Each structure stands twice: as C-alpha cells, then as structure tokens.
Amino acid sequence: MMKGISSLLLMLFALPLFGQLGGESTYQFLNLVSSPRQAALGGKIITNFDHDVTEALYNPASINGAMSNQLAVNYSSYLGGISYGTAAYAYTWDRHVQTFHFGVTYINYGSFDGYDVNGVSTGTFNGNEAAISLGYNYNIPFTDFYVGANLKIITSLLEQYNSIGGAVDLGVMYINEDLDFHAALTVRNLGTQFTTYAGQNEPLPFEVNFGMSQTLENVPLRWHLTLENLQEWPIGVANPSRATTDLDGNQTQEEVSFFNNALRHLILGAELFPEGGFNLRLGYNFRRSEELRIVDQRNFSGISVGVGIQLNKMRFSYTHARYTSASNTSFFGLQIDLE
C-alpha cells in the first residue's frame, strides 16, 4: 500500500504548481460538486469506486463495470436563485473494451434586468453554461492502478456574449482490496477557450486534488480525506471585514497563518453503511468554513449532511450543505439501474 501511495505523491509533486481559484478564471461551474453524495462528504471526493456513476464526472479513474447501465440525474437549487445539475450514464461495451462514461453538467444563472450606460432598461437577459463529457478508464495490467480521462466540450452564454471551450480531466487511482483502501489524484480542466467572450482568452479553472479513503474493518463506516487545490499556495486571502482597530484608530488586517492555509486545503467526510441500502453521510469543508464564517458568531459553515436510500433499482440521495446563516443549499439525486 505504501508503495502505491508513494507513487501517487511523486506524481503530485512533479506537477507544475500553478492554477486559479474563484474569480481568476472562466467556466467556474466546472468545479462545483457533481452529486448529493459528493456534497454530503464535504465536496470533491475522488476515491469512490463503485456503482455511483456521477463520481466519474470528477474523477475519470473511478469508471468501472459496476456503473454500467446506471443513469443518474442530480439537481441543486444553488445560492442566489442559481440552479444547476448533472447527469451521467455508463455503458460497458465488453470485457476487453471495458466501460465508457457520458456526462453533462449544466448551470442556469437565472434572469437579470439589463440597463445601458444611461440607465435605460434594455429588458431581461439570461446566463447559462454547460459541459458535455466522454470518459474512459484503464486498469494498468498486473497492477492495482487505474487511470482515466474525461474529454469535455464547454459552452457558455452570458447575455449577448458566448464562448466555447474544451478541457481534459485526468485521474489515477490506487486500490488495495485487502485493506479496502483507495488513494486518488486528479488533474482537472486542462484546456482552453476555442472562442472567447470579447476577444480576450481567459484561463480555465485548473485544479489538482488528492484523496484517500478506507472502510473500517469492524465498523460499517468509510472515511474520506481530500486535499483540494494543491496547485496553489497560499490559498487563504485576508478578509477585510475581519480587520481590527485599536484605540488609536490603527487598523490591522487579518493575517492568514501557515497552519490556517494548510487547513483550507482539507476536506473530511464519513459514510455510514457505505455498501448498504441506506447510507448516512457527513462532511466538513475547512475552506468553506473559514471563508464564510462570521466573527463572534457560530453559523456552522462548512458542514454538510446527507442520506441515500435504495428502493429496488432506484437510489435516492439528498444533502443539505451549510454555507452561511443567510443561505444554505439542498442537493437532490436519483440513480436508476437500467439493467
């Protein structure tokens, strides 16, 4: 197991450490969580290797035969009236060609009132974006390593401006069946804009994540640990609203420590009865908690809880994710076995 983990870490540190976070790149919707299950475990979980066909939208190395003929549809009424969802389907061609994966991610920003430079109304306009993906996974012969890739075509329409782009997601996963231990690395959104909004090419939201998970030997619980946005350090930015002022009126800005920066890369999750017909899920996202917390007020930002229920050939999932005291998000999912 340690040999496998060491190989993954070497691949991780060999990557160029560059990237973008929110507001620094286009097509930001590509890094939203892909399903209620992922959201419940804190987001960006990349180590599940089972029937969950939506998992492959985030890590193509997770594509496997158990996903074959599974169709999943997920929806979230997101923050500020934004709605987005995903859909996924996998099909096993044969035991030699193995399994192909198809996915869709869509976001609708809603309707907006438009005005010209003089403040005269120009009517309403909409904004929406979508990505269509095709994925494939390959088990390296005589090893416990799986590698996969998603090829994505991206479209974006924001008022009168539109853009088309393309990207590739790469993933590698190590599976130790004796210990029921998984480790995975993903490199997401390697790509470019084919057509730009207004003649200026913008970077895509490149992201590197590393994760581990394991089912406990004597307890029906699987723990998940994810390190997100490893392409960027530091990840923390001082919040102006947390500046302090002394008696002389001198203002001191918030200082983000090394330890605080490190914690913001961490996501923890746990799933009770992971292989049963009923699942309980809990997650904690440290970056979300730190960036959205309110000083001197406990609002439980970063916590997410969810459930999964299987009824015959259908699986229902629901997650409630805590953001701030003013806004939270619910995720709904349905997966159908078409066999």
C-alpha positions as CSV (number, residue, x, y, z in Angstrom):
1,M,0.0,0.0,0.0
2,M,2.8,2.5,0.9
3,K,4.5,1.9,-2.4
4,G,1.3,2.8,-4.2
5,I,0.8,6.0,-2.1
6,S,4.4,7.0,-2.6
7,S,4.0,6.7,-6.4
8,L,0.9,8.9,-6.3
9,L,2.7,11.5,-4.1
10,L,5.6,11.6,-6.5
11,M,3.3,12.3,-9.4
12,L,1.6,15.0,-7.4
13,F,4.8,16.9,-6.6
14,A,6.0,16.6,-10.2
15,L,3.1,18.7,-11.4
16,P,3.7,22.4,-12.0
17,L,2.3,24.4,-9.1
18,F,0.1,26.9,-10.9
19,G,-3.6,27.4,-11.0
20,Q,-6.6,29.6,-10.4
21,L,-9.3,29.9,-7.7
22,G,-12.6,31.7,-7.9
23,G,-12.7,34.9,-9.9
24,E,-9.4,34.3,-11.6
25,S,-10.7,32.1,-14.5
26,T,-13.7,31.4,-16.6
27,Y,-16.1,28.4,-16.6
28,Q,-16.0,28.3,-12.8
29,F,-19.1,25.9,-12.7
30,L,-16.8,23.0,-13.8
31,N,-15.5,22.7,-10.2
32,L,-18.9,22.6,-8.4
33,V,-19.8,19.3,-6.7
34,S,-21.2,16.7,-9.0
35,S,-23.7,14.9,-6.8
36,P,-25.5,14.9,-3.4
37,R,-23.2,12.1,-2.2
38,Q,-20.1,14.1,-3.0
39,A,-21.7,17.3,-1.5
40,A,-22.6,15.3,1.7
41,L,-19.0,14.2,2.1
42,G,-17.7,17.8,2.0
43,G,-17.2,18.1,-1.8
44,K,-14.6,17.0,-4.3
45,I,-14.5,13.4,-3.1
46,I,-12.5,11.4,-5.7
47,T,-11.9,8.0,-4.2
48,N,-15.3,6.2,-4.6
49,F,-15.0,3.2,-6.9
50,D,-18.5,1.6,-7.1
51,H,-21.9,2.0,-8.7
52,D,-22.0,5.8,-8.3
53,V,-21.9,6.8,-12.0
54,T,-21.8,10.5,-11.1
55,E,-18.4,10.1,-9.4
56,A,-16.7,9.8,-12.8
57,L,-17.6,13.4,-13.6
58,Y,-15.0,14.4,-11.1
59,N,-12.5,11.5,-11.3
60,P,-12.5,9.5,-14.6
61,A,-10.2,6.9,-12.9
62,S,-13.3,5.8,-10.9
63,I,-15.1,4.5,-14.1
64,N,-15.8,0.8,-13.6
65,G,-18.1,-2.1,-14.6
66,A,-20.5,-1.6,-11.7
67,M,-21.5,1.7,-13.3
68,S,-22.7,0.0,-16.5
69,N,-26.3,0.9,-17.4
70,Q,-26.6,3.2,-14.5
71,L,-28.3,6.5,-15.2
72,A,-28.1,9.4,-12.7
73,V,-29.7,12.8,-12.6
74,N,-28.9,15.4,-9.9
75,Y,-30.2,18.8,-9.2
76,S,-29.5,21.7,-6.8
77,S,-31.2,25.0,-6.2
78,Y,-28.0,26.8,-5.5
79,L,-27.2,30.2,-4.0
80,G,-28.9,33.4,-5.2
81,G,-31.5,31.7,-7.3
82,I,-28.9,29.8,-9.4
83,S,-29.8,26.3,-10.3
84,Y,-27.5,23.6,-11.6
85,G,-27.5,19.9,-12.2
86,T,-25.6,16.9,-13.6
87,A,-26.5,13.8,-15.5
88,A,-24.3,10.7,-16.1
89,Y,-24.5,7.3,-17.8
90,A,-22.1,4.5,-18.3
91,Y,-22.1,1.6,-20.6
92,T,-19.8,-1.5,-20.7
93,W,-19.0,-2.3,-24.3
94,D,-17.4,-5.7,-23.5
95,R,-14.8,-7.1,-21.1
96,H,-12.0,-6.0,-23.4
97,V,-13.0,-2.5,-24.3
98,Q,-14.5,-2.0,-20.8
99,T,-16.7,0.9,-19.8
100,F,-17.4,4.3,-21.4
101,H,-18.9,7.2,-19.4
102,F,-21.1,10.1,-20.6
103,G,-21.8,13.1,-18.5
104,V,-23.5,16.5,-18.6
105,T,-23.1,19.5,-16.2
106,Y,-25.4,22.4,-16.6
107,I,-25.9,25.7,-14.7
108,N,-28.5,28.4,-15.1
109,Y,-27.8,31.8,-13.5
110,G,-31.4,33.0,-13.9
111,S,-32.9,36.1,-15.3
112,F,-31.4,39.6,-15.0
113,D,-32.6,43.1,-15.7
114,G,-30.4,44.9,-18.3
115,Y,-29.6,48.6,-18.5
116,D,-27.5,50.7,-20.8
117,V,-24.9,53.2,-19.7
118,N,-27.6,55.9,-19.3
119,G,-29.7,53.7,-17.0
120,V,-32.3,52.9,-19.6
121,S,-33.8,49.5,-19.4
122,T,-32.8,47.1,-22.2
123,G,-35.0,44.2,-21.0
124,T,-34.1,41.0,-19.3
125,F,-31.3,38.6,-20.2
126,N,-30.2,35.1,-19.1
127,G,-26.9,33.3,-18.4
128,N,-26.2,29.6,-18.6
129,E,-23.3,27.3,-19.2
130,A,-22.9,23.6,-19.9
131,A,-20.3,20.9,-20.3
132,I,-20.6,17.5,-22.1
133,S,-18.0,14.9,-21.3
134,L,-16.9,11.5,-22.6
135,G,-14.8,9.4,-20.2
136,Y,-12.8,6.2,-20.2
137,N,-10.8,4.2,-17.6
138,Y,-8.0,1.7,-18.0
139,N,-6.6,-0.8,-15.4
140,I,-2.8,-0.9,-15.9
141,P,-2.1,-4.7,-16.4
142,F,-1.0,-6.6,-13.3
143,T,-1.2,-3.6,-11.0
144,D,-3.7,-2.0,-8.6
145,F,-3.6,1.3,-10.5
146,Y,-6.4,2.7,-12.7
147,V,-6.0,5.7,-15.0
148,G,-8.8,7.6,-16.7
149,A,-9.6,10.7,-18.7
150,N,-12.6,12.9,-19.5
151,L,-12.8,14.9,-22.6
152,K,-15.1,17.9,-22.2
153,I,-16.8,20.4,-24.6
154,I,-17.9,23.5,-22.8
155,T,-20.4,26.2,-23.9
156,S,-21.2,29.4,-22.1
157,L,-23.8,32.1,-22.9
158,L,-23.8,35.3,-20.7
159,E,-26.2,37.9,-22.0
160,Q,-25.1,38.6,-25.6
161,Y,-21.6,37.1,-25.1
162,N,-20.8,33.5,-25.7
163,S,-17.8,31.2,-25.5
164,I,-16.9,27.6,-26.4
165,G,-14.0,25.7,-24.9
166,G,-12.5,22.3,-24.4
167,A,-10.8,20.6,-21.5
168,V,-9.5,17.3,-20.3
169,D,-9.7,15.8,-16.8
170,L,-7.0,13.2,-15.8
171,G,-7.2,10.8,-12.9
172,V,-5.2,8.0,-11.3
173,M,-6.5,5.7,-8.5
174,Y,-4.8,3.1,-6.4
175,I,-7.0,0.3,-4.9
176,N,-5.8,-2.1,-2.2
177,E,-8.6,-4.6,-2.0
178,D,-7.2,-6.4,1.1
179,L,-7.3,-3.2,3.1
180,D,-10.3,-1.7,1.3
181,F,-8.1,1.4,0.9
182,H,-8.3,3.8,-2.1
183,A,-6.0,6.7,-3.0
184,A,-6.5,9.0,-6.0
185,L,-5.1,12.0,-7.8
186,T,-7.0,14.2,-10.2
187,V,-5.8,17.0,-12.5
188,R,-8.9,18.8,-13.8
189,N,-9.7,21.3,-16.5
190,L,-6.6,21.2,-18.6
191,G,-7.8,23.1,-21.7
192,T,-8.5,26.4,-23.4
193,Q,-11.3,28.6,-24.9
194,F,-11.9,27.9,-28.6
195,T,-13.9,31.1,-28.9
196,T,-13.8,33.9,-26.4
197,Y,-16.5,36.3,-25.0
198,A,-14.9,39.5,-26.2
199,G,-11.6,38.7,-27.9
200,Q,-9.6,38.1,-24.7
201,N,-8.6,34.5,-23.9
202,E,-9.1,33.5,-20.2
203,P,-7.7,30.6,-18.3
204,L,-9.8,27.6,-17.2
205,P,-10.2,26.7,-13.5
206,F,-7.3,24.3,-13.3
207,E,-7.4,22.2,-10.2
208,V,-5.3,19.4,-8.6
209,N,-6.8,17.2,-5.9
210,F,-5.5,14.2,-3.9
211,G,-7.7,11.9,-1.8
212,M,-7.7,8.8,0.4
213,S,-10.5,6.7,1.8
214,Q,-10.9,3.4,3.6
215,T,-13.7,1.3,5.1
216,L,-13.0,0.4,8.7
217,E,-12.5,-3.3,9.4
218,N,-15.1,-3.8,12.1
219,V,-17.4,-0.8,11.6
220,P,-19.6,-0.2,8.6
221,L,-18.1,3.3,8.0
222,R,-15.9,4.6,5.2
223,W,-13.7,7.7,6.0
224,H,-12.6,10.2,3.3
225,L,-9.8,12.7,3.3
226,T,-9.3,15.1,0.4
227,L,-6.6,17.7,-0.2
228,E,-8.0,20.2,-2.7
229,N,-6.5,22.9,-4.8
230,L,-2.9,21.6,-4.4
231,Q,-1.8,23.7,-7.4
232,E,-1.9,26.9,-5.3
233,W,-0.2,28.0,-2.1
234,P,-1.2,30.1,-0.2
235,I,-4.9,29.5,-0.7
236,G,-6.1,31.9,2.0
237,V,-6.8,35.6,1.5
238,A,-7.2,38.1,4.3
239,N,-10.9,39.1,4.8
240,P,-11.3,42.9,5.1
241,S,-14.3,42.5,7.3
242,R,-12.1,40.9,10.0
243,A,-9.7,43.8,10.3
244,T,-9.3,45.1,13.9
245,T,-8.9,48.7,15.0
246,D,-7.1,49.7,18.2
247,L,-7.8,52.7,20.4
248,D,-5.7,55.0,18.3
249,G,-7.6,54.1,15.2
250,N,-4.8,52.0,13.7
251,Q,-6.2,49.2,11.6
252,T,-4.7,45.7,11.4
253,Q,-5.7,43.4,8.6
254,E,-6.4,39.7,9.2
255,E,-3.3,37.5,9.0
256,V,-3.7,34.0,7.5
257,S,-1.2,31.7,9.2
258,F,0.6,28.8,7.6
259,F,-1.5,26.4,9.6
260,N,-4.7,28.1,8.5
261,N,-3.6,28.0,4.9
262,A,-2.9,24.2,5.2
263,L,-6.3,23.5,6.8
264,R,-8.1,25.3,4.0
265,H,-6.9,22.5,1.6
266,L,-8.5,19.8,3.8
267,I,-11.9,18.2,3.3
268,L,-13.1,15.4,5.6
269,G,-16.1,13.0,5.1
270,A,-17.6,9.8,6.5
271,E,-20.2,7.5,5.1
272,L,-22.1,5.1,7.4
273,F,-23.2,1.8,5.8
274,P,-21.5,2.6,2.5
275,E,-22.5,-0.7,0.9
276,G,-26.0,-0.9,2.3
277,G,-29.4,0.2,1.1
278,F,-29.4,3.1,3.5
279,N,-26.5,5.5,3.9
280,L,-25.8,8.3,6.3
281,R,-23.1,10.9,5.2
282,L,-21.3,13.7,6.9
283,G,-18.7,16.1,5.7
284,Y,-16.7,19.1,6.7
285,N,-15.1,21.6,4.3
286,F,-12.4,23.7,6.1
287,R,-12.0,26.3,3.3
288,R,-15.7,26.9,3.1
289,S,-16.0,27.1,6.9
290,E,-13.1,29.6,7.2
291,E,-14.1,31.8,4.3
292,L,-17.8,32.1,5.2
293,R,-17.6,32.2,9.0
294,I,-18.8,35.2,10.8
295,V,-16.7,36.7,13.6
296,D,-18.0,36.0,17.1
297,Q,-21.0,34.0,15.7
298,R,-21.3,30.3,15.3
299,N,-23.0,29.5,12.0
300,F,-21.7,26.0,11.3
301,S,-20.4,26.9,7.8
302,G,-18.7,24.0,6.0
303,I,-20.8,21.2,7.5
304,S,-22.9,19.0,5.2
305,V,-25.1,16.1,5.9
306,G,-26.9,13.7,3.6
307,V,-28.7,10.4,3.2
308,G,-29.0,7.8,0.5
309,I,-31.8,5.2,0.1
310,Q,-32.1,2.4,-2.4
311,L,-35.5,1.1,-3.4
312,N,-35.3,-1.8,-5.9
313,K,-33.4,-0.4,-8.9
314,M,-33.5,3.2,-7.8
315,R,-31.3,5.1,-5.4
316,F,-32.4,8.4,-3.9
317,S,-29.9,10.9,-2.4
318,Y,-30.4,14.1,-0.5
319,T,-27.9,16.5,1.0
320,H,-28.1,19.7,3.0
321,A,-24.9,21.8,2.9
322,R,-24.4,24.7,5.3
323,Y,-22.9,27.9,3.9
324,T,-23.9,30.9,5.9
325,S,-26.7,31.9,8.3
326,A,-28.4,33.5,5.4
327,S,-28.1,30.8,2.7
328,N,-27.8,27.1,2.5
329,T,-28.1,24.6,-0.3
330,S,-30.0,21.4,-0.9
331,F,-28.9,18.7,-3.4
332,F,-31.2,16.0,-4.8
333,G,-30.2,13.0,-6.8
334,L,-31.8,9.9,-8.4
335,Q,-29.9,7.0,-9.9
336,I,-31.6,4.2,-11.9
337,D,-30.3,0.8,-12.7
338,L,-31.4,0.2,-16.4
339,E,-30.3,-3.5,-16.4
